[in-house]
């Protein structure tokens, strides 16, 4: 919950009211964003080594 709420515990109640399917979709989206950020980081490191 904390990661979805961005560390703002006052937003936890909002997430507890959602259906599990909605929360799981949000978690999946955050995972995809993290994966993309990691891939971009790796590519930037690769380009800097040239």
TIRO-2110 file (N, C-alpha, C; in Angstrom, 1 decimal):
// TIRO-2110
0.8, -1.2, 0.0, N, 1, A
0.0, 0.0, 0.0, CA, 1, A
0.9, 1.3, 0.0, C, 1, A
1.9, 1.2, 0.8, N, 2, A
2.8, 2.4, 1.0, CA, 2, A
3.3, 2.8, -0.4, C, 2, A
3.8, 1.9, -1.2, N, 3, A
4.4, 2.2, -2.5, CA, 3, A
3.3, 2.8, -3.4, C, 3, A
2.1, 2.3, -3.4, N, 4, A
1.1, 2.8, -4.3, CA, 4, A
0.7, 4.2, -3.8, C, 4, A
0.7, 4.4, -2.5, N, 5, A
0.3, 5.7, -2.0, CA, 5, A
1.4, 6.7, -2.0, C, 5, A
2.6, 6.3, -2.5, N, 6, A
3.7, 7.2, -2.6, CA, 6, A
4.2, 7.7, -1.2, C, 6, A
4.1, 6.8, -0.2, N, 7, A
4.5, 7.1, 1.1, CA, 7, A
3.6, 7.9, 1.9, C, 7, A
2.5, 8.3, 1.4, N, 8, A
1.5, 9.1, 2.1, CA, 8, A
0.4, 8.2, 2.7, C, 8, A
0.6, 8.0, 4.0, N, 9, A
-0.3, 7.1, 4.7, CA, 9, A
-1.8, 7.6, 4.8, C, 9, A
-2.0, 8.9, 4.5, N, 10, A
-3.4, 9.4, 4.5, CA, 10, A
-4.1, 8.9, 3.3, C, 10, A
-3.4, 8.4, 2.3, N, 11, A
-4.1, 7.8, 1.1, CA, 11, A
-4.4, 6.3, 1.2, C, 11, A
-3.9, 5.7, 2.2, N, 12, A
-4.1, 4.2, 2.3, CA, 12, A
-5.6, 3.9, 2.3, C, 12, A
-6.4, 4.7, 3.0, N, 13, A
-7.8, 4.4, 3.0, CA, 13, A
-8.4, 4.3, 1.6, C, 13, A
-8.0, 5.1, 0.7, N, 14, A
-8.4, 5.1, -0.6, CA, 14, A
-8.2, 3.7, -1.3, C, 14, A
-7.0, 3.2, -1.1, N, 15, A
-6.6, 2.0, -1.7, CA, 15, A
-7.3, 0.8, -1.0, C, 15, A
-7.6, 0.9, 0.3, N, 16, A
-8.3, -0.2, 0.9, CA, 16, A
-9.7, -0.3, 0.5, C, 16, A
-10.3, 0.8, -0.1, N, 17, A
-11.6, 0.8, -0.6, CA, 17, A
-11.8, 0.2, -2.0, C, 17, A
-10.7, 0.1, -2.7, N, 18, A
-10.7, -0.4, -4.0, CA, 18, A
-10.9, -1.9, -4.1, C, 18, A
-11.3, -2.4, -5.2, N, 19, A
-11.4, -3.9, -5.4, CA, 19, A
-10.0, -4.4, -5.6, C, 19, A
-9.8, -5.7, -5.3, N, 20, A
-8.5, -6.3, -5.5, CA, 20, A
-8.0, -6.2, -6.9, C, 20, A
-8.9, -6.4, -7.9, N, 21, A
-8.5, -6.3, -9.3, CA, 21, A
-8.0, -4.9, -9.7, C, 21, A
-8.5, -3.9, -9.1, N, 22, A
-8.0, -2.5, -9.4, CA, 22, A
-6.6, -2.3, -8.7, C, 22, A
-6.5, -2.8, -7.5, N, 23, A
-5.2, -2.7, -6.8, CA, 23, A
-4.1, -3.5, -7.6, C, 23, A
-4.5, -4.7, -8.0, N, 24, A
-3.5, -5.5, -8.7, CA, 24, A
-3.1, -4.9, -10.1, C, 24, A
-4.1, -4.2, -10.7, N, 25, A
-3.7, -3.5, -12.0, CA, 25, A
-2.8, -2.4, -11.7, C, 25, A
-3.0, -1.6, -10.6, N, 26, A
-2.1, -0.5, -10.3, CA, 26, A
-0.7, -1.1, -10.0, C, 26, A
-0.6, -2.2, -9.2, N, 27, A
0.7, -2.8, -8.9, CA, 27, A
1.4, -3.2, -10.2, C, 27, A
0.6, -3.8, -11.1, N, 28, A
1.2, -4.3, -12.3, CA, 28, A
1.7, -3.1, -13.1, C, 28, A
1.0, -2.0, -13.2, N, 29, A
1.4, -0.8, -13.9, CA, 29, A
2.7, -0.3, -13.3, C, 29, A
2.8, -0.2, -12.0, N, 30, A
4.0, 0.3, -11.3, CA, 30, A
5.2, -0.6, -11.6, C, 30, A
5.0, -1.9, -11.7, N, 31, A
6.0, -2.9, -12.0, CA, 31, A
6.5, -2.6, -13.4, C, 31, A
5.6, -2.4, -14.4, N, 32, A
6.0, -2.1, -15.8, CA, 32, A
6.8, -0.8, -15.9, C, 32, A
6.4, 0.2, -15.1, N, 33, A
7.1, 1.5, -15.1, CA, 33, A
8.5, 1.3, -14.6, C, 33, A
8.6, 0.5, -13.5, N, 34, A
9.9, 0.3, -12.9, CA, 34, A
10.8, -0.5, -13.9, C, 34, A
10.3, -1.5, -14.6, N, 35, A
11.0, -2.2, -15.5, CA, 35, A
11.5, -1.3, -16.7, C, 35, A
10.6, -0.4, -17.1, N, 36, A
11.0, 0.5, -18.2, CA, 36, A
12.1, 1.4, -17.7, C, 36, A
11.9, 2.0, -16.5, N, 37, A
13.0, 2.9, -16.0, CA, 37, A
14.3, 2.2, -15.9, C, 37, A
14.3, 0.9, -15.5, N, 38, A
15.5, 0.1, -15.4, CA, 38, A
16.2, -0.1, -16.8, C, 38, A
15.3, -0.4, -17.8, N, 39, A
15.8, -0.6, -19.1, CA, 39, A
16.5, 0.7, -19.7, C, 39, A
15.8, 1.8, -19.4, N, 40, A
16.3, 3.1, -19.8, CA, 40, A
17.7, 3.4, -19.2, C, 40, A
17.8, 3.1, -17.9, N, 41, A
19.0, 3.3, -17.1, CA, 41, A
20.1, 2.4, -17.7, C, 41, A
19.8, 1.2, -18.0, N, 42, A
20.8, 0.3, -18.6, CA, 42, A
21.3, 0.8, -19.9, C, 42, A
20.4, 1.3, -20.7, N, 43, A
20.7, 1.8, -22.1, CA, 43, A
21.6, 3.1, -21.9, C, 43, A
21.3, 3.9, -21.0, N, 44, A
22.0, 5.2, -20.7, CA, 44, A
23.5, 4.8, -20.3, C, 44, A
23.6, 3.8, -19.5, N, 45, A
24.9, 3.4, -19.0, CA, 45, A
25.7, 2.8, -20.2, C, 45, A
25.0, 2.1, -21.1, N, 46, A
25.7, 1.5, -22.3, CA, 46, A
26.2, 2.6, -23.2, C, 46, A
25.4, 3.7, -23.4, N, 47, A
25.8, 4.8, -24.2, CA, 47, A
26.9, 5.6, -23.7, C, 47, A
27.0, 5.7, -22.4, N, 48, A
28.1, 6.4, -21.7, CA, 48, A
29.4, 5.7, -21.8, C, 48, A
29.4, 4.4, -21.9, N, 49, A
30.6, 3.6, -22.0, CA, 49, A
31.3, 3.7, -23.4, C, 49, A
30.5, 4.2, -24.4, N, 50, A
31.1, 4.3, -25.8, CA, 50, A
32.1, 5.4, -25.9, C, 50, A
END
